[in-house]
């Protein structure tokens, strides 16, 4: 027995969990959030207010939540999965009738010190419920049509409610995250081929519905698609965001203009510079090196999560970690694709970097579930 093993065994069981925390993951999350603090300080013109200081406080609260959640046995969260999903579904319905309106969308509940966005909670609650479902379901039934229909309904109901807000970006993330858990649980690939085919047909139908009485999406969402296809058609209108974003990205060059020296953000040419488009501010000030460095941090977070999931012998824990990891990946992949013009602008924040309250705290709570699964894995 090594000295470390002896030390762990002599520590009281209540404190022993501290040794099992995935500390590299916690440090990487802190590193990414610190990048966000630096950028929020920069876009505010060298001030901690109005964005950096509140973001730091929320991160501290989120980290406390992560460690508290991580210390709770994973079986507790498994048993709570259905309650979490049902409760979040009720909040989504509440938003439909009594939610706070902002930027043309009704997505938030005002709880005083912050605005809670229930769709952020649903991303995690859905993963929890699907992981619990496939942990309960015998493997031989995973691809049976009846047992495939149940999780499909679990995904479609909140997706419909989120689309009505409207919030296309979050709806896409819900479907993609839920589908990823189904695939990882062993659902036959044929179902996904059918869904992809149906999605292609739906996209064609959406375009055909434009300008008709049965138009399927909002006019502003069509403008986002037009802008994605050709931003130069309306560079001062619908194409302004992505045009300025590309200018900021290109002007950063290899090493960037320097910290707090980005002209696009400092002169307010770059819209939503503290939220959805904060990556372009980073790229302008630190160039390709800065953008690639952030990507490496994100990749390391994915690596530690995936290795934890693969090493975990508990089915629920493994699926839960994979689901949270996939959701996290979709967050930054969609955001970066969006600001680089590789995907339509759908309003998805850059995780742990963009300014935001509920998104930050909910994401860290999700990593608390990852920590719980890691700490309490069979040894």
N, C-alpha and C positions, 0 to 999 in steps of 0.2 A: 504494500500500500504506500503510495506516494505521500509526501508531506501535505500537498494540497488536498488530496482525498481525505486524509486524517483530519485536517482542519475543518473541512466541510462537515464531516460526520460528528465532530465534537460541538458544532454550533447548534443551538436550539432549533427545532424544526421550523418554528415560525420565522426565524431570521435566515434559515438556510436557503430560502428561495432567492435571496439577493444574489447568491453565487450562480444561480441558474438563469438570471436575466440575460437576454441577448444584448450585452453591452455594446458591441460593435454597431448593431442596428440603431440603438439609442443615440450613439455618437454621430452616426451618419445623418439621422433625422435632424439633430441639432446643427450639424454643419450646413445642411440645405436651408434650414430656417434662418441661419445666420446670414446666408447669401441674400435671403429676402429682406432681412433687417437693413443690410447695407444698401440695397437698391431702393427701399422705401425712404431711407434717409436721403439718398441722392435725389430722387424725383421730387422730394419736398424742398429742394434747394438748400440742403445742409441743415435740416431740422428734424428732430425726433417726432414732431407733431406736424400734420395730424395723423400720420399713418404708422411710422415705425414704433413709437412707444405703445400704442394700443395693441399692435401686432405682437410685441414682446410679451405683454401681459397675457394675451390669449395663448401664446405658445407655452408660457410657464404654467398656466391653468391646464392646458392640454397635456403637458408632460406629467403633471401630477395625476391627471385622469388616466393616462397610459399606465403608469406604475401601479395605481390602485386597481385598475381593471386587470392588470397582469398578475397581481397577487391572488386574485380570486380564482379558485379551481375552474378548469375549463368545463367540467360537467355542469356547473351552475349556468354558464352562458349557453350551453347546449339546451338546457331545460327552459331557458328564457327566450329562445329564438322565436317561438310562435308569438309570445307576448310582445316582443320588440317589433315584429312585422305588423301585427294587428294594431298596435298603438301608433306606429308611424303612418299606417294607412288611414287611421282616424284623423291624424294631423293633416294629411294631404286633403282629405275631404273638408276639414275645417278651413283650410287655406282657400278652397274653392269658393266658399261663401263669405268668409270674414278675414281673408288674408290682406296684408299690406301691399299696396301697388307701388311699383318702382320701375322706371324705364320701360313702361308699357306692359309690364308683366305682373301678375299677382302670384308671388312665390313665397312670401315671408310671413312670419308671425312675430309681431313686436312684443318682446318680453322685457322691455325696459333697458337693460344694459347692452343688449344686442338684438339683432333681428335673426330669428331662427328660420332656416330654410329646411323644411321637412324632407324635401327631395334628397338633400345631402344625407340625412339619416337613413332614407330608404335604400341608398346604395349599399350600406352595410347591413341593414336589417334583412334585405333580400338575400345577401350572401349567407348570413347566419341561418336563415330558414332553409335555403336550398341545401346547405351542408348538413343540417339536422335531418332533412328529408331523406337524403341519400345515405346517411348513416343508419337510418331506420329501415330503409328499403332493402330487401335481399338483392344481392347482385344479379341473380337470374331474372329479376323483374325490371331492371333498369331501362331496358329498351322496349318493353312492352308498350304498345300504343296508349293504353289506359293510364299507365303510370308515367308516361311522358307528358300526357295532357295536363296532369296536375301541376307540375312545375311551370309549364307554359302559361297556365292561368295565373300562377303566382307572379310571373314576370309581367304579363300583359295588363293586369288590373292597375298596378301603380304607374306603369308606362303611360297608360291612357290618361290617368289623372294629371301626370306631369306634362303631357302634351297639351292639355287644356289650359295650362297656366298662361302663356305657352312657354315651354322650355325644351326645345328640340335637342340641345346638346346633352342635357341630363337624361332625357328619354333614350337617346342612343346609347349612353353609358350604361343605363339600367339593362337594356336588352343585351348589350355586348357582355357585360359582367355576368348576368344570369346565364347566358348561353355558354360562357366559358366554364362555369361551374358544372353545367350539365355535361359538357364535353369531357371534362376531367373526371367526372363521375362514371364515365363509360357508356354514355348514350351513343347509339350507333350513328356513324357518320352520315348515313342516308337521310336522316331527319334534317341535318344541317344543310345538305345539298338541296332539299326541298325548300327550306327557309331562304337560302340564298337565291334560288330561282324565283320564289315569291317576292323577295325584296327587289329584284331586278324588274319584275312586272309592276310592283307598286311604284317604283321610281318613274317608270314610263307613264303610269296612270296619273301620278301627281303632275307631271308636265302637261299631260293632255287636259287636266282639269283647270289649268290656268285661264282665268278670265271667264269661267263658266259659273253658273249658279251653285254648282256642287264643288267648288274649289276646295281642295283638301288641306292646304296650308295657307298661312297668312301671306299678304302681299310683301311684307318686309322680309319674310323668309325666302320668297322668290328673288327679291333683290339681292339677298346675300348669295344665292346661287349664281345669279347673273354676274355679280361682282367677282365671285370665285373664278368663273369661266373667263372673264375679261375685265379686270379692274379699270382699264383705261377708258371704258365706255362712260364712266361717270367718276372721274378722279377727284372732284370736289364734293361729290354727294355720297352715294352708296359705296363707291370705291375708295373713299378717302382713307379709311382705317388701314386697309391692307396696303395701299400705295405708300403711305407714310411709314408703315411698318417695314416694308421692303427697303425704303430709303435708309432707315435707321440701321437695319441689318447690314446693308451693303457698305455704309459709311464706316462701320466698325473695323473693317479690314481684318488683318491677322491678329493684332494685339490691342485694337481698340483706341479710342480717343483719350482714354484716361478716366479715372474715377471722378464723377461729378462734372465731366467735360462734354457730355453728350448734348449736341445742339438740338436734336429732335425733341428730347424730353425737357431740357431746360427752357427751351423757347416755346414749349407747349404745342409743337406741331404734332406730337404723337398723342392720340386719344387713348383714354383708359390706360395710361402709362403705369398706374399703380395696381391694376387688377389684371385683366386679360392679356394686355400687351407688355407686361413687365419684362418678359424675356428679350424683347427687342431693345429695351433700355440696357439690359445686361450686355447684349451683343454689341451695342454701339459703344459702350464704355470700355469693355474688356475684349471685344473682338471674338474671333473664332476660338482663341484659347480659353476665354471665359465661358463661352457657350458650351464648348466641349468638356470643360472641367465640371460644369453642372451636370451634364449628361453622364459623366463618369460616376458622380455621386449617386445619381438616380440608379444607374446600372448596378452599383455595389449594393444599394438597398434591395433591389430585386434579387441579386445573387444570394444575399444572406437569408432572405425570406424563402426563396425556392429551396435552398439547402436545408432549412429548418423544416419545411413541409415534407421533403423527401425522406428526411430522417425520422419523421414522426410516424409511429406505428398505429396511432389512433385515427380512424377514418374521418371522423368529424373534424378533428384538429387539422389534419392534412388538407382537407377540402376547404376549410375556413381560411387557412393561410394562403392557399392558392387563389381563392376568390378575392381576398383583400389585395393580394399582390397584383392580380390582373386588373382590378379596379384602379389601383394606384398607377399602373403602367398606362392604362387608357387615359387617365387624367393628363399626364404630361405629354403623352404621344399626340393626343388630339390638340392640346394647346399649342405645342410647338409646330405641328403641321398647319394649324390655323394661322398663326402669325407669319409663317413663311410662305403662305399662299398655296400650300399643298392640300388644304381642306377648306371648306366654307367656314366663315366666322360663325360659331355657334355658342359663344359665351361660356367656355369652359376655362376656369382659372388654372394657373400653374401651381401644383400642389406645394404647400409650405412656403411658397415664395410670394404669390399674389396676395394682396391685402384682402382679408375677409375673416369674419368671426366664426360662423358656424362651420364653414368648410375646413378651417384649420383644426378646430376642436374635435369635430367628428372624425377627421382623418387620423388624428393622434389617438382617439379612442379606439379606432379600428386597429391601429398598431398595438394598442393595449390587448386586444383579443389575440393578436399574433404572439405577443409576449406571454399571455396566459397559456396558449397552446404549447409554446416552447418550454416554459418553466415547468408545466405539469405533464410533459410527455412521459410515456413509460420509460423507465430507466432500468 
